[in-house]
Amino acid sequence: MKLKKKIALLFIVFFIGTSILVMPVCSTRIESGSSIDMSVVNLKTSTTSRFVLSGNTPVELNYNIRVTDLDGTSSRGKVSTFMQGIIQEGKGYSSAASEEIEFNERTSLDGFISRFDKELRFRSGIAR
């Protein structure tokens, strides 16, 4: 039996995974991650971030997830991914927040999956 088929058989028992990256910066909090509950899965996730706060360098969070078939067999089960955040900004010398922005993005899929590919990106700073 090929190694890939042996690995696929190991995933017949339910596999639950959660990956979360939290990015707290001043009054900004951005979270991104995913969860899976699958009997067969070919999965890849990647996360990159930048937290440097100098000059005009923006803070950034990128999260990617891809579920594809495994040797021609569709992945089976549930997959979901999300990105959510809250951004608070002040005004003048006051310590109270004068502006608050919240966002939430969630994508889910359940069943036979031949391809699920989601790229999530947050980048702070002034749009130019």
N, C-alpha and C positions, 0 to 999 in steps of 0.2 A: 504494500500500500504506500502511495506517495506520502511524503512528509506533510504536504499541504492538506491532504485528506485526513491525516491523523490529527492535525491541528484543528481542522474543521469539526471533527468528531468531539474534540475536547470542548468545543463551544456549544454542543447540544445541551449540556447542562446550562441553565440560565446564567448569563453573565450580566452583571449590573456594574456599570462604571460611571463615575461622576468626576468631572474635571472642572474645577472652578479657580479662576484667577481673580483676586480682588485688588483693585488699584486705588488706594486712598491717597489723594494729593490735596493738601490744604482743605478746601471744602468740596472737593470732588471725590465721588466714589463711583467706580465703574466695575461691574462684575460681568464675567462671561464664562460659559461652560456648556456642558452637555451631559446627557444621561442616555444609557442604552439598556435595553432588556431584550436580548436576542438569542436565538438558538443557533443560528449560523451567521457569522459576521466577518467581513473584511473591513477593518476600520483604521483610519489614520486621523490624528488630530495634531495641530501645531498651534503654538502660542508665541507671540513676540510682544515685547513691551519696551517702552522707553519712559523712564521716570526722571530724567535729568531736568532740573529746573534752573537753567542759566540762560540769560539773554532772551532770545526769541525762540528758543527750542521748544516745540510743543510736546506735551505728554501724549503718548500713543499706546493703544492696545489693539492687537490683531489676534483673532481667534478663528481658526479654520477647522472644519470637520468634513470628512468624506467617508461614506459607506458605499461600497460597491459589491458586485457579485464575487463569489469565490470559486474560481475554476469553472465558470459557467453556471454555477448554482446561485440563485438569488439569495441575498441576505434576508433573514426572516426575523421579525420582531418589531420593537418600537425604538425609535431614536428621536431625540429632541435636543435643541440647542437654544441658547438664549444670550442676550446681552441687555443689561439694564444699568441705569445710572441716575445719579442726582448731582447736579452742579449748583453750587450756591456762590453768589458773588456779592461783594460788599460795595459800599458807595462812600466816598470820602473817608473820614476817620472813624466812622461808626463800626462797632463790632457786630451789629445785627446784619443779617442777610437782607439785601434790598431786591434781589432777584433769585429765583429758584427755577431750575429747569429739570424735569424728570423725563426719562424715556424708558421704554421697554419693548424689546423685540424677541419674539419666540416663534420657532418653527418646529413642527412635529410631524412625524410620519409613522404609520403603523401598517404592517403587512409584509408582502414580498417586495424587496427593495433591490433594484438593479443598479441605481445610482442616486445617492443623496449627497449633495455638495453644497456647503454653506460657508460663506466668508463673511465675518463680522469685523467691523473696524470702527474704532473711536479715535479721533485726533482732536486735541484741544488747540486753541490758538485762534488768531484772526484769519479769516478766509481772504485770500488775495487773488 
